[in-house]
Amino acid sequence: MQHDPIPTERSPQSFDLAGFAKRTVEAGILAARDDKSEMKFRIMLARQCGFLSDDETRLWIIQHDLGAA
């Protein structure tokens, strides 16, 4: 029985799981925009879990005025 070779390159239509996960986490952060302390908690958790970089975390906090939250 002959099998097709395993492709060595990603196809242009491959699914970006990391990008999907990041967008899902960001949607969860935005879902808490009515509660500033909860939103900041979610941002910090996303940073701790590696979904946001330090710079992205800083931007989220500044953009949503969460410095005192």
Beta strands, then each sheet from edge to edge (+ up, - down):
end
